[in-house]
Amino acid sequence: MTILETERLTLRKMNDQDEDHLMMIFSDPIAMQYYKSTKTREEARKWINWNIKNYEIHHSGLWICELKGAGAFIGQCGIVPQIVDGQKEMEIGYLFVRDYWGQGYATEAASAVRDYGWNKLQLSRLISMINKYNTPSIKVAERIGMSLEKEKNIKDRPTLIYSIHL
């Protein structure tokens, strides 16, 4: 089910058939370098189920990003719940196949997702939680208008909290 379209991308709900797609990212140690580790197929299935549950509860989650026309899987982007300092926050998250890095797709998707959060979900605040050393993700957050709010140690990793308010 299509959620959003941008100039070059279609964002749709994740489903059980996306396990192989996700493994293109989850099995790549470079794409996953700012996470604790790569993920197994079982973890990919749990990831899909978590997102399906988020769609039901929060009307959002990470969505599959595909190239318009070709339909090629290039990544995921969306809005997911996170807990920061004991508070529920809604986070714009993005993670893309390495072959598609540096082409503006993450910024294009994250910008559309930000607008969806404001216009469809009526959120007045969004965050992104980014590993302190993940410069490309920091640049995406800044390009969509986010500003550094604070630094936290989350899951034993130095994490920057970027935010934007409507």
MODELLER restraints for C-alpha pairs under 7 A, 6 or more apart:
rsr = mdl.restraints
at = mdl.atoms
rsr.add(forms.Gaussian(group=physical.xy_distance, feature=features.Distance(at['CA:1:A'], at['CA:12:A']), mean=5.32, stdev=0.5))
rsr.add(forms.Gaussian(group=physical.xy_distance, feature=features.Distance(at['CA:1:A'], at['CA:13:A']), mean=5.62, stdev=0.5))
rsr.add(forms.Gaussian(group=physical.xy_distance, feature=features.Distance(at['CA:2:A'], at['CA:10:A']), mean=6.83, stdev=0.5))
rsr.add(forms.Gaussian(group=physical.xy_distance, feature=features.Distance(at['CA:2:A'], at['CA:11:A']), mean=5.90, stdev=0.5))
rsr.add(forms.Gaussian(group=physical.xy_distance, feature=features.Distance(at['CA:2:A'], at['CA:12:A']), mean=4.18, stdev=0.5))
rsr.add(forms.Gaussian(group=physical.xy_distance, feature=features.Distance(at['CA:2:A'], at['CA:13:A']), mean=6.65, stdev=0.5))
rsr.add(forms.Gaussian(group=physical.xy_distance, feature=features.Distance(at['CA:3:A'], at['CA:11:A']), mean=5.65, stdev=0.5))
rsr.add(forms.Gaussian(group=physical.xy_distance, feature=features.Distance(at['CA:3:A'], at['CA:12:A']), mean=5.11, stdev=0.5))
rsr.add(forms.Gaussian(group=physical.xy_distance, feature=features.Distance(at['CA:3:A'], at['CA:13:A']), mean=6.93, stdev=0.5))
rsr.add(forms.Gaussian(group=physical.xy_distance, feature=features.Distance(at['CA:4:A'], at['CA:10:A']), mean=5.98, stdev=0.5))
rsr.add(forms.Gaussian(group=physical.xy_distance, feature=features.Distance(at['CA:4:A'], at['CA:11:A']), mean=5.06, stdev=0.5))
rsr.add(forms.Gaussian(group=physical.xy_distance, feature=features.Distance(at['CA:4:A'], at['CA:12:A']), mean=6.93, stdev=0.5))
rsr.add(forms.Gaussian(group=physical.xy_distance, feature=features.Distance(at['CA:5:A'], at['CA:11:A']), mean=6.11, stdev=0.5))
rsr.add(forms.Gaussian(group=physical.xy_distance, feature=features.Distance(at['CA:6:A'], at['CA:112:A']), mean=6.96, stdev=0.5))
rsr.add(forms.Gaussian(group=physical.xy_distance, feature=features.Distance(at['CA:8:A'], at['CA:67:A']), mean=6.02, stdev=0.5))
rsr.add(forms.Gaussian(group=physical.xy_distance, feature=features.Distance(at['CA:8:A'], at['CA:68:A']), mean=5.51, stdev=0.5))
rsr.add(forms.Gaussian(group=physical.xy_distance, feature=features.Distance(at['CA:9:A'], at['CA:65:A']), mean=6.39, stdev=0.5))
rsr.add(forms.Gaussian(group=physical.xy_distance, feature=features.Distance(at['CA:9:A'], at['CA:66:A']), mean=5.58, stdev=0.5))
rsr.add(forms.Gaussian(group=physical.xy_distance, feature=features.Distance(at['CA:9:A'], at['CA:67:A']), mean=4.77, stdev=0.5))
rsr.add(forms.Gaussian(group=physical.xy_distance, feature=features.Distance(at['CA:9:A'], at['CA:68:A']), mean=5.05, stdev=0.5))
rsr.add(forms.Gaussian(group=physical.xy_distance, feature=features.Distance(at['CA:10:A'], at['CA:65:A']), mean=5.81, stdev=0.5))
rsr.add(forms.Gaussian(group=physical.xy_distance, feature=features.Distance(at['CA:10:A'], at['CA:66:A']), mean=5.27, stdev=0.5))
rsr.add(forms.Gaussian(group=physical.xy_distance, feature=features.Distance(at['CA:10:A'], at['CA:67:A']), mean=6.33, stdev=0.5))
rsr.add(forms.Gaussian(group=physical.xy_distance, feature=features.Distance(at['CA:10:A'], at['CA:68:A']), mean=5.86, stdev=0.5))
rsr.add(forms.Gaussian(group=physical.xy_distance, feature=features.Distance(at['CA:11:A'], at['CA:63:A']), mean=5.67, stdev=0.5))
rsr.add(forms.Gaussian(group=physical.xy_distance, feature=features.Distance(at['CA:11:A'], at['CA:64:A']), mean=5.40, stdev=0.5))
rsr.add(forms.Gaussian(group=physical.xy_distance, feature=features.Distance(at['CA:11:A'], at['CA:65:A']), mean=4.65, stdev=0.5))
rsr.add(forms.Gaussian(group=physical.xy_distance, feature=features.Distance(at['CA:11:A'], at['CA:66:A']), mean=6.42, stdev=0.5))
rsr.add(forms.Gaussian(group=physical.xy_distance, feature=features.Distance(at['CA:12:A'], at['CA:63:A']), mean=5.26, stdev=0.5))
rsr.add(forms.Gaussian(group=physical.xy_distance, feature=features.Distance(at['CA:12:A'], at['CA:64:A']), mean=5.24, stdev=0.5))
rsr.add(forms.Gaussian(group=physical.xy_distance, feature=features.Distance(at['CA:12:A'], at['CA:65:A']), mean=6.78, stdev=0.5))
rsr.add(forms.Gaussian(group=physical.xy_distance, feature=features.Distance(at['CA:13:A'], at['CA:63:A']), mean=4.99, stdev=0.5))
rsr.add(forms.Gaussian(group=physical.xy_distance, feature=features.Distance(at['CA:13:A'], at['CA:64:A']), mean=6.14, stdev=0.5))
rsr.add(forms.Gaussian(group=physical.xy_distance, feature=features.Distance(at['CA:14:A'], at['CA:48:A']), mean=6.43, stdev=0.5))
rsr.add(forms.Gaussian(group=physical.xy_distance, feature=features.Distance(at['CA:14:A'], at['CA:52:A']), mean=7.00, stdev=0.5))
rsr.add(forms.Gaussian(group=physical.xy_distance, feature=features.Distance(at['CA:14:A'], at['CA:63:A']), mean=5.74, stdev=0.5))
rsr.add(forms.Gaussian(group=physical.xy_distance, feature=features.Distance(at['CA:14:A'], at['CA:64:A']), mean=5.72, stdev=0.5))
rsr.add(forms.Gaussian(group=physical.xy_distance, feature=features.Distance(at['CA:15:A'], at['CA:48:A']), mean=6.53, stdev=0.5))
rsr.add(forms.Gaussian(group=physical.xy_distance, feature=features.Distance(at['CA:16:A'], at['CA:48:A']), mean=6.74, stdev=0.5))
rsr.add(forms.Gaussian(group=physical.xy_distance, feature=features.Distance(at['CA:19:A'], at['CA:44:A']), mean=6.01, stdev=0.5))
rsr.add(forms.Gaussian(group=physical.xy_distance, feature=features.Distance(at['CA:19:A'], at['CA:45:A']), mean=6.38, stdev=0.5))
rsr.add(forms.Gaussian(group=physical.xy_distance, feature=features.Distance(at['CA:21:A'], at['CA:73:A']), mean=6.53, stdev=0.5))
rsr.add(forms.Gaussian(group=physical.xy_distance, feature=features.Distance(at['CA:22:A'], at['CA:44:A']), mean=6.65, stdev=0.5))
rsr.add(forms.Gaussian(group=physical.xy_distance, feature=features.Distance(at['CA:23:A'], at['CA:41:A']), mean=6.99, stdev=0.5))
rsr.add(forms.Gaussian(group=physical.xy_distance, feature=features.Distance(at['CA:24:A'], at['CA:97:A']), mean=6.46, stdev=0.5))
rsr.add(forms.Gaussian(group=physical.xy_distance, feature=features.Distance(at['CA:25:A'], at['CA:31:A']), mean=6.05, stdev=0.5))
rsr.add(forms.Gaussian(group=physical.xy_distance, feature=features.Distance(at['CA:25:A'], at['CA:96:A']), mean=6.72, stdev=0.5))
rsr.add(forms.Gaussian(group=physical.xy_distance, feature=features.Distance(at['CA:25:A'], at['CA:97:A']), mean=5.31, stdev=0.5))
rsr.add(forms.Gaussian(group=physical.xy_distance, feature=features.Distance(at['CA:26:A'], at['CA:32:A']), mean=6.43, stdev=0.5))
rsr.add(forms.Gaussian(group=physical.xy_distance, feature=features.Distance(at['CA:26:A'], at['CA:38:A']), mean=5.25, stdev=0.5))
rsr.add(forms.Gaussian(group=physical.xy_distance, feature=features.Distance(at['CA:26:A'], at['CA:39:A']), mean=5.01, stdev=0.5))
rsr.add(forms.Gaussian(group=physical.xy_distance, feature=features.Distance(at['CA:27:A'], at['CA:38:A']), mean=5.35, stdev=0.5))
rsr.add(forms.Gaussian(group=physical.xy_distance, feature=features.Distance(at['CA:27:A'], at['CA:39:A']), mean=6.04, stdev=0.5))
rsr.add(forms.Gaussian(group=physical.xy_distance, feature=features.Distance(at['CA:28:A'], at['CA:38:A']), mean=6.65, stdev=0.5))
rsr.add(forms.Gaussian(group=physical.xy_distance, feature=features.Distance(at['CA:29:A'], at['CA:38:A']), mean=5.91, stdev=0.5))
rsr.add(forms.Gaussian(group=physical.xy_distance, feature=features.Distance(at['CA:31:A'], at['CA:98:A']), mean=6.09, stdev=0.5))
rsr.add(forms.Gaussian(group=physical.xy_distance, feature=features.Distance(at['CA:32:A'], at['CA:38:A']), mean=5.73, stdev=0.5))
rsr.add(forms.Gaussian(group=physical.xy_distance, feature=features.Distance(at['CA:34:A'], at['CA:131:A']), mean=6.12, stdev=0.5))
rsr.add(forms.Gaussian(group=physical.xy_distance, feature=features.Distance(at['CA:34:A'], at['CA:134:A']), mean=6.81, stdev=0.5))
rsr.add(forms.Gaussian(group=physical.xy_distance, feature=features.Distance(at['CA:51:A'], at['CA:61:A']), mean=5.24, stdev=0.5))
rsr.add(forms.Gaussian(group=physical.xy_distance, feature=features.Distance(at['CA:51:A'], at['CA:62:A']), mean=6.20, stdev=0.5))
rsr.add(forms.Gaussian(group=physical.xy_distance, feature=features.Distance(at['CA:54:A'], at['CA:60:A']), mean=5.96, stdev=0.5))
rsr.add(forms.Gaussian(group=physical.xy_distance, feature=features.Distance(at['CA:54:A'], at['CA:61:A']), mean=5.33, stdev=0.5))
rsr.add(forms.Gaussian(group=physical.xy_distance, feature=features.Distance(at['CA:55:A'], at['CA:61:A']), mean=5.59, stdev=0.5))
rsr.add(forms.Gaussian(group=physical.xy_distance, feature=features.Distance(at['CA:60:A'], at['CA:78:A']), mean=6.91, stdev=0.5))
rsr.add(forms.Gaussian(group=physical.xy_distance, feature=features.Distance(at['CA:60:A'], at['CA:79:A']), mean=5.69, stdev=0.5))
rsr.add(forms.Gaussian(group=physical.xy_distance, feature=features.Distance(at['CA:60:A'], at['CA:80:A']), mean=6.59, stdev=0.5))
rsr.add(forms.Gaussian(group=physical.xy_distance, feature=features.Distance(at['CA:61:A'], at['CA:78:A']), mean=5.35, stdev=0.5))
rsr.add(forms.Gaussian(group=physical.xy_distance, feature=features.Distance(at['CA:61:A'], at['CA:79:A']), mean=4.98, stdev=0.5))
rsr.add(forms.Gaussian(group=physical.xy_distance, feature=features.Distance(at['CA:61:A'], at['CA:80:A']), mean=4.91, stdev=0.5))
rsr.add(forms.Gaussian(group=physical.xy_distance, feature=features.Distance(at['CA:62:A'], at['CA:76:A']), mean=5.93, stdev=0.5))
rsr.add(forms.Gaussian(group=physical.xy_distance, feature=features.Distance(at['CA:62:A'], at['CA:77:A']), mean=5.04, stdev=0.5))
rsr.add(forms.Gaussian(group=physical.xy_distance, feature=features.Distance(at['CA:62:A'], at['CA:78:A']), mean=4.01, stdev=0.5))
rsr.add(forms.Gaussian(group=physical.xy_distance, feature=features.Distance(at['CA:62:A'], at['CA:79:A']), mean=5.98, stdev=0.5))
rsr.add(forms.Gaussian(group=physical.xy_distance, feature=features.Distance(at['CA:62:A'], at['CA:80:A']), mean=6.66, stdev=0.5))
rsr.add(forms.Gaussian(group=physical.xy_distance, feature=features.Distance(at['CA:63:A'], at['CA:76:A']), mean=5.31, stdev=0.5))
rsr.add(forms.Gaussian(group=physical.xy_distance, feature=features.Distance(at['CA:63:A'], at['CA:77:A']), mean=5.35, stdev=0.5))
rsr.add(forms.Gaussian(group=physical.xy_distance, feature=features.Distance(at['CA:63:A'], at['CA:78:A']), mean=5.48, stdev=0.5))
rsr.add(forms.Gaussian(group=physical.xy_distance, feature=features.Distance(at['CA:64:A'], at['CA:75:A']), mean=6.09, stdev=0.5))
rsr.add(forms.Gaussian(group=physical.xy_distance, feature=features.Distance(at['CA:64:A'], at['CA:76:A']), mean=4.57, stdev=0.5))
rsr.add(forms.Gaussian(group=physical.xy_distance, feature=features.Distance(at['CA:64:A'], at['CA:77:A']), mean=6.74, stdev=0.5))
rsr.add(forms.Gaussian(group=physical.xy_distance, feature=features.Distance(at['CA:65:A'], at['CA:73:A']), mean=6.08, stdev=0.5))
rsr.add(forms.Gaussian(group=physical.xy_distance, feature=features.Distance(at['CA:65:A'], at['CA:74:A']), mean=5.76, stdev=0.5))
rsr.add(forms.Gaussian(group=physical.xy_distance, feature=features.Distance(at['CA:65:A'], at['CA:75:A']), mean=5.09, stdev=0.5))
rsr.add(forms.Gaussian(group=physical.xy_distance, feature=features.Distance(at['CA:65:A'], at['CA:76:A']), mean=5.14, stdev=0.5))
rsr.add(forms.Gaussian(group=physical.xy_distance, feature=features.Distance(at['CA:65:A'], at['CA:77:A']), mean=6.79, stdev=0.5))
rsr.add(forms.Gaussian(group=physical.xy_distance, feature=features.Distance(at['CA:66:A'], at['CA:72:A']), mean=5.18, stdev=0.5))
rsr.add(forms.Gaussian(group=physical.xy_distance, feature=features.Distance(at['CA:66:A'], at['CA:73:A']), mean=4.53, stdev=0.5))
rsr.add(forms.Gaussian(group=physical.xy_distance, feature=features.Distance(at['CA:66:A'], at['CA:74:A']), mean=5.61, stdev=0.5))
rsr.add(forms.Gaussian(group=physical.xy_distance, feature=features.Distance(at['CA:67:A'], at['CA:73:A']), mean=6.75, stdev=0.5))
rsr.add(forms.Gaussian(group=physical.xy_distance, feature=features.Distance(at['CA:74:A'], at['CA:96:A']), mean=5.81, stdev=0.5))
rsr.add(forms.Gaussian(group=physical.xy_distance, feature=features.Distance(at['CA:74:A'], at['CA:97:A']), mean=5.35, stdev=0.5))
rsr.add(forms.Gaussian(group=physical.xy_distance, feature=features.Distance(at['CA:74:A'], at['CA:100:A']), mean=6.45, stdev=0.5))
rsr.add(forms.Gaussian(group=physical.xy_distance, feature=features.Distance(at['CA:75:A'], at['CA:95:A']), mean=5.71, stdev=0.5))
rsr.add(forms.Gaussian(group=physical.xy_distance, feature=features.Distance(at['CA:75:A'], at['CA:96:A']), mean=3.89, stdev=0.5))
rsr.add(forms.Gaussian(group=physical.xy_distance, feature=features.Distance(at['CA:75:A'], at['CA:97:A']), mean=5.50, stdev=0.5))
rsr.add(forms.Gaussian(group=physical.xy_distance, feature=features.Distance(at['CA:76:A'], at['CA:94:A']), mean=5.61, stdev=0.5))
rsr.add(forms.Gaussian(group=physical.xy_distance, feature=features.Distance(at['CA:76:A'], at['CA:95:A']), mean=5.45, stdev=0.5))
rsr.add(forms.Gaussian(group=physical.xy_distance, feature=features.Distance(at['CA:76:A'], at['CA:96:A']), mean=6.15, stdev=0.5))
rsr.add(forms.Gaussian(group=physical.xy_distance, feature=features.Distance(at['CA:77:A'], at['CA:93:A']), mean=5.50, stdev=0.5))
rsr.add(forms.Gaussian(group=physical.xy_distance, feature=features.Distance(at['CA:77:A'], at['CA:94:A']), mean=4.20, stdev=0.5))
rsr.add(forms.Gaussian(group=physical.xy_distance, feature=features.Distance(at['CA:77:A'], at['CA:95:A']), mean=6.54, stdev=0.5))
rsr.add(forms.Gaussian(group=physical.xy_distance, feature=features.Distance(at['CA:77:A'], at['CA:109:A']), mean=6.46, stdev=0.5))
rsr.add(forms.Gaussian(group=physical.xy_distance, feature=features.Distance(at['CA:77:A'], at['CA:110:A']), mean=6.54, stdev=0.5))
rsr.add(forms.Gaussian(group=physical.xy_distance, feature=features.Distance(at['CA:78:A'], at['CA:92:A']), mean=5.58, stdev=0.5))
rsr.add(forms.Gaussian(group=physical.xy_distance, feature=features.Distance(at['CA:78:A'], at['CA:93:A']), mean=5.60, stdev=0.5))
rsr.add(forms.Gaussian(group=physical.xy_distance, feature=features.Distance(at['CA:78:A'], at['CA:94:A']), mean=6.73, stdev=0.5))
rsr.add(forms.Gaussian(group=physical.xy_distance, feature=features.Distance(at['CA:78:A'], at['CA:113:A']), mean=5.87, stdev=0.5))
rsr.add(forms.Gaussian(group=physical.xy_distance, feature=features.Distance(at['CA:79:A'], at['CA:90:A']), mean=6.15, stdev=0.5))
rsr.add(forms.Gaussian(group=physical.xy_distance, feature=features.Distance(at['CA:79:A'], at['CA:91:A']), mean=5.22, stdev=0.5))
rsr.add(forms.Gaussian(group=physical.xy_distance, feature=features.Distance(at['CA:79:A'], at['CA:92:A']), mean=4.56, stdev=0.5))
rsr.add(forms.Gaussian(group=physical.xy_distance, feature=features.Distance(at['CA:79:A'], at['CA:93:A']), mean=6.17, stdev=0.5))
rsr.add(forms.Gaussian(group=physical.xy_distance, feature=features.Distance(at['CA:80:A'], at['CA:90:A']), mean=5.53, stdev=0.5))
rsr.add(forms.Gaussian(group=physical.xy_distance, feature=features.Distance(at['CA:80:A'], at['CA:91:A']), mean=5.24, stdev=0.5))
rsr.add(forms.Gaussian(group=physical.xy_distance, feature=features.Distance(at['CA:80:A'], at['CA:92:A']), mean=6.67, stdev=0.5))
rsr.add(forms.Gaussian(group=physical.xy_distance, feature=features.Distance(at['CA:81:A'], at['CA:88:A']), mean=6.51, stdev=0.5))
rsr.add(forms.Gaussian(group=physical.xy_distance, feature=features.Distance(at['CA:81:A'], at['CA:89:A']), mean=5.72, stdev=0.5))
rsr.add(forms.Gaussian(group=physical.xy_distance, feature=features.Distance(at['CA:81:A'], at['CA:90:A']), mean=4.62, stdev=0.5))
rsr.add(forms.Gaussian(group=physical.xy_distance, feature=features.Distance(at['CA:81:A'], at['CA:91:A']), mean=6.08, stdev=0.5))
rsr.add(forms.Gaussian(group=physical.xy_distance, feature=features.Distance(at['CA:82:A'], at['CA:88:A']), mean=5.69, stdev=0.5))
rsr.add(forms.Gaussian(group=physical.xy_distance, feature=features.Distance(at['CA:82:A'], at['CA:89:A']), mean=5.22, stdev=0.5))
rsr.add(forms.Gaussian(group=physical.xy_distance, feature=features.Distance(at['CA:82:A'], at['CA:90:A']), mean=6.09, stdev=0.5))
rsr.add(forms.Gaussian(group=physical.xy_distance, feature=features.Distance(at['CA:82:A'], at['CA:91:A']), mean=6.53, stdev=0.5))
rsr.add(forms.Gaussian(group=physical.xy_distance, feature=features.Distance(at['CA:83:A'], at['CA:89:A']), mean=5.93, stdev=0.5))
rsr.add(forms.Gaussian(group=physical.xy_distance, feature=features.Distance(at['CA:89:A'], at['CA:127:A']), mean=7.00, stdev=0.5))
rsr.add(forms.Gaussian(group=physical.xy_distance, feature=features.Distance(at['CA:90:A'], at['CA:126:A']), mean=5.50, stdev=0.5))
rsr.add(forms.Gaussian(group=physical.xy_distance, feature=features.Distance(at['CA:90:A'], at['CA:127:A']), mean=6.25, stdev=0.5))
rsr.add(forms.Gaussian(group=physical.xy_distance, feature=features.Distance(at['CA:91:A'], at['CA:126:A']), mean=5.67, stdev=0.5))
rsr.add(forms.Gaussian(group=physical.xy_distance, feature=features.Distance(at['CA:91:A'], at['CA:127:A']), mean=4.66, stdev=0.5))
rsr.add(forms.Gaussian(group=physical.xy_distance, feature=features.Distance(at['CA:91:A'], at['CA:128:A']), mean=5.07, stdev=0.5))
rsr.add(forms.Gaussian(group=physical.xy_distance, feature=features.Distance(at['CA:92:A'], at['CA:110:A']), mean=6.88, stdev=0.5))
rsr.add(forms.Gaussian(group=physical.xy_distance, feature=features.Distance(at['CA:92:A'], at['CA:126:A']), mean=6.72, stdev=0.5))
rsr.add(forms.Gaussian(group=physical.xy_distance, feature=features.Distance(at['CA:92:A'], at['CA:127:A']), mean=6.15, stdev=0.5))
rsr.add(forms.Gaussian(group=physical.xy_distance, feature=features.Distance(at['CA:92:A'], at['CA:128:A']), mean=5.32, stdev=0.5))
rsr.add(forms.Gaussian(group=physical.xy_distance, feature=features.Distance(at['CA:93:A'], at['CA:128:A']), mean=6.40, stdev=0.5))
rsr.add(forms.Gaussian(group=physical.xy_distance, feature=features.Distance(at['CA:94:A'], at['CA:106:A']), mean=6.62, stdev=0.5))
rsr.add(forms.Gaussian(group=physical.xy_distance, feature=features.Distance(at['CA:106:A'], at['CA:140:A']), mean=6.82, stdev=0.5))
rsr.add(forms.Gaussian(group=physical.xy_distance, feature=features.Distance(at['CA:107:A'], at['CA:140:A']), mean=5.30, stdev=0.5))
rsr.add(forms.Gaussian(group=physical.xy_distance, feature=features.Distance(at['CA:107:A'], at['CA:143:A']), mean=6.88, stdev=0.5))
rsr.add(forms.Gaussian(group=physical.xy_distance, feature=features.Distance(at['CA:107:A'], at['CA:144:A']), mean=6.82, stdev=0.5))
rsr.add(forms.Gaussian(group=physical.xy_distance, feature=features.Distance(at['CA:111:A'], at['CA:144:A']), mean=5.53, stdev=0.5))
rsr.add(forms.Gaussian(group=physical.xy_distance, feature=features.Distance(at['CA:117:A'], at['CA:123:A']), mean=5.54, stdev=0.5))
rsr.add(forms.Gaussian(group=physical.xy_distance, feature=features.Distance(at['CA:118:A'], at['CA:124:A']), mean=6.30, stdev=0.5))
rsr.add(forms.Gaussian(group=physical.xy_distance, feature=features.Distance(at['CA:118:A'], at['CA:166:A']), mean=6.98, stdev=0.5))
rsr.add(forms.Gaussian(group=physical.xy_distance, feature=features.Distance(at['CA:124:A'], at['CA:165:A']), mean=5.52, stdev=0.5))
rsr.add(forms.Gaussian(group=physical.xy_distance, feature=features.Distance(at['CA:124:A'], at['CA:166:A']), mean=4.85, stdev=0.5))
rsr.add(forms.Gaussian(group=physical.xy_distance, feature=features.Distance(at['CA:125:A'], at['CA:164:A']), mean=5.73, stdev=0.5))
rsr.add(forms.Gaussian(group=physical.xy_distance, feature=features.Distance(at['CA:125:A'], at['CA:165:A']), mean=4.44, stdev=0.5))
rsr.add(forms.Gaussian(group=physical.xy_distance, feature=features.Distance(at['CA:125:A'], at['CA:166:A']), mean=6.28, stdev=0.5))
rsr.add(forms.Gaussian(group=physical.xy_distance, feature=features.Distance(at['CA:126:A'], at['CA:163:A']), mean=5.62, stdev=0.5))
rsr.add(forms.Gaussian(group=physical.xy_distance, feature=features.Distance(at['CA:126:A'], at['CA:164:A']), mean=5.50, stdev=0.5))
rsr.add(forms.Gaussian(group=physical.xy_distance, feature=features.Distance(at['CA:126:A'], at['CA:165:A']), mean=6.61, stdev=0.5))
rsr.add(forms.Gaussian(group=physical.xy_distance, feature=features.Distance(at['CA:127:A'], at['CA:161:A']), mean=6.56, stdev=0.5))
rsr.add(forms.Gaussian(group=physical.xy_distance, feature=features.Distance(at['CA:127:A'], at['CA:162:A']), mean=5.36, stdev=0.5))
rsr.add(forms.Gaussian(group=physical.xy_distance, feature=features.Distance(at['CA:127:A'], at['CA:163:A']), mean=4.18, stdev=0.5))
rsr.add(forms.Gaussian(group=physical.xy_distance, feature=features.Distance(at['CA:127:A'], at['CA:164:A']), mean=6.45, stdev=0.5))
rsr.add(forms.Gaussian(group=physical.xy_distance, feature=features.Distance(at['CA:128:A'], at['CA:161:A']), mean=5.85, stdev=0.5))
rsr.add(forms.Gaussian(group=physical.xy_distance, feature=features.Distance(at['CA:128:A'], at['CA:162:A']), mean=5.11, stdev=0.5))
rsr.add(forms.Gaussian(group=physical.xy_distance, feature=features.Distance(at['CA:128:A'], at['CA:163:A']), mean=6.39, stdev=0.5))
rsr.add(forms.Gaussian(group=physical.xy_distance, feature=features.Distance(at['CA:129:A'], at['CA:159:A']), mean=6.23, stdev=0.5))
rsr.add(forms.Gaussian(group=physical.xy_distance, feature=features.Distance(at['CA:129:A'], at['CA:160:A']), mean=5.75, stdev=0.5))
rsr.add(forms.Gaussian(group=physical.xy_distance, feature=features.Distance(at['CA:129:A'], at['CA:161:A']), mean=4.83, stdev=0.5))
rsr.add(forms.Gaussian(group=physical.xy_distance, feature=features.Distance(at['CA:129:A'], at['CA:162:A']), mean=6.47, stdev=0.5))
rsr.add(forms.Gaussian(group=physical.xy_distance, feature=features.Distance(at['CA:130:A'], at['CA:137:A']), mean=6.79, stdev=0.5))
rsr.add(forms.Gaussian(group=physical.xy_distance, feature=features.Distance(at['CA:130:A'], at['CA:138:A']), mean=6.76, stdev=0.5))
rsr.add(forms.Gaussian(group=physical.xy_distance, feature=features.Distance(at['CA:130:A'], at['CA:159:A']), mean=5.39, stdev=0.5))
rsr.add(forms.Gaussian(group=physical.xy_distance, feature=features.Distance(at['CA:130:A'], at['CA:160:A']), mean=5.14, stdev=0.5))
rsr.add(forms.Gaussian(group=physical.xy_distance, feature=features.Distance(at['CA:130:A'], at['CA:161:A']), mean=6.53, stdev=0.5))
rsr.add(forms.Gaussian(group=physical.xy_distance, feature=features.Distance(at['CA:131:A'], at['CA:157:A']), mean=6.90, stdev=0.5))
rsr.add(forms.Gaussian(group=physical.xy_distance, feature=features.Distance(at['CA:131:A'], at['CA:158:A']), mean=5.90, stdev=0.5))
rsr.add(forms.Gaussian(group=physical.xy_distance, feature=features.Distance(at['CA:131:A'], at['CA:159:A']), mean=4.55, stdev=0.5))
rsr.add(forms.Gaussian(group=physical.xy_distance, feature=features.Distance(at['CA:131:A'], at['CA:160:A']), mean=6.13, stdev=0.5))
rsr.add(forms.Gaussian(group=physical.xy_distance, feature=features.Distance(at['CA:132:A'], at['CA:158:A']), mean=5.51, stdev=0.5))
rsr.add(forms.Gaussian(group=physical.xy_distance, feature=features.Distance(at['CA:132:A'], at['CA:159:A']), mean=5.20, stdev=0.5))
rsr.add(forms.Gaussian(group=physical.xy_distance, feature=features.Distance(at['CA:132:A'], at['CA:160:A']), mean=5.54, stdev=0.5))
rsr.add(forms.Gaussian(group=physical.xy_distance, feature=features.Distance(at['CA:145:A'], at['CA:164:A']), mean=6.58, stdev=0.5))
rsr.add(forms.Gaussian(group=physical.xy_distance, feature=features.Distance(at['CA:146:A'], at['CA:162:A']), mean=5.73, stdev=0.5))
rsr.add(forms.Gaussian(group=physical.xy_distance, feature=features.Distance(at['CA:146:A'], at['CA:163:A']), mean=5.04, stdev=0.5))
rsr.add(forms.Gaussian(group=physical.xy_distance, feature=features.Distance(at['CA:146:A'], at['CA:164:A']), mean=4.78, stdev=0.5))
rsr.add(forms.Gaussian(group=physical.xy_distance, feature=features.Distance(at['CA:147:A'], at['CA:162:A']), mean=5.19, stdev=0.5))
rsr.add(forms.Gaussian(group=physical.xy_distance, feature=features.Distance(at['CA:147:A'], at['CA:163:A']), mean=5.54, stdev=0.5))
rsr.add(forms.Gaussian(group=physical.xy_distance, feature=features.Distance(at['CA:147:A'], at['CA:164:A']), mean=6.58, stdev=0.5))
rsr.add(forms.Gaussian(group=physical.xy_distance, feature=features.Distance(at['CA:148:A'], at['CA:160:A']), mean=6.94, stdev=0.5))
rsr.add(forms.Gaussian(group=physical.xy_distance, feature=features.Distance(at['CA:148:A'], at['CA:161:A']), mean=6.08, stdev=0.5))
rsr.add(forms.Gaussian(group=physical.xy_distance, feature=features.Distance(at['CA:148:A'], at['CA:162:A']), mean=4.38, stdev=0.5))
rsr.add(forms.Gaussian(group=physical.xy_distance, feature=features.Distance(at['CA:148:A'], at['CA:163:A']), mean=6.55, stdev=0.5))
rsr.add(forms.Gaussian(group=physical.xy_distance, feature=features.Distance(at['CA:149:A'], at['CA:161:A']), mean=5.60, stdev=0.5))
rsr.add(forms.Gaussian(group=physical.xy_distance, feature=features.Distance(at['CA:149:A'], at['CA:162:A']), mean=5.36, stdev=0.5))
rsr.add(forms.Gaussian(group=physical.xy_distance, feature=features.Distance(at['CA:149:A'], at['CA:163:A']), mean=6.29, stdev=0.5))
rsr.add(forms.Gaussian(group=physical.xy_distance, feature=features.Distance(at['CA:150:A'], at['CA:160:A']), mean=6.00, stdev=0.5))
rsr.add(forms.Gaussian(group=physical.xy_distance, feature=features.Distance(at['CA:150:A'], at['CA:161:A']), mean=5.34, stdev=0.5))
rsr.add(forms.Gaussian(group=physical.xy_distance, feature=features.Distance(at['CA:151:A'], at['CA:159:A']), mean=5.67, stdev=0.5))
rsr.add(forms.Gaussian(group=physical.xy_distance, feature=features.Distance(at['CA:151:A'], at['CA:160:A']), mean=4.50, stdev=0.5))
rsr.add(forms.Gaussian(group=physical.xy_distance, feature=features.Distance(at['CA:151:A'], at['CA:161:A']), mean=6.00, stdev=0.5))
rsr.add(forms.Gaussian(group=physical.xy_distance, feature=features.Distance(at['CA:152:A'], at['CA:158:A']), mean=6.08, stdev=0.5))
rsr.add(forms.Gaussian(group=physical.xy_distance, feature=features.Distance(at['CA:152:A'], at['CA:159:A']), mean=5.19, stdev=0.5))
rsr.add(forms.Gaussian(group=physical.xy_distance, feature=features.Distance(at['CA:152:A'], at['CA:160:A']), mean=6.32, stdev=0.5))
rsr.add(forms.Gaussian(group=physical.xy_distance, feature=features.Distance(at['CA:153:A'], at['CA:159:A']), mean=5.70, stdev=0.5))
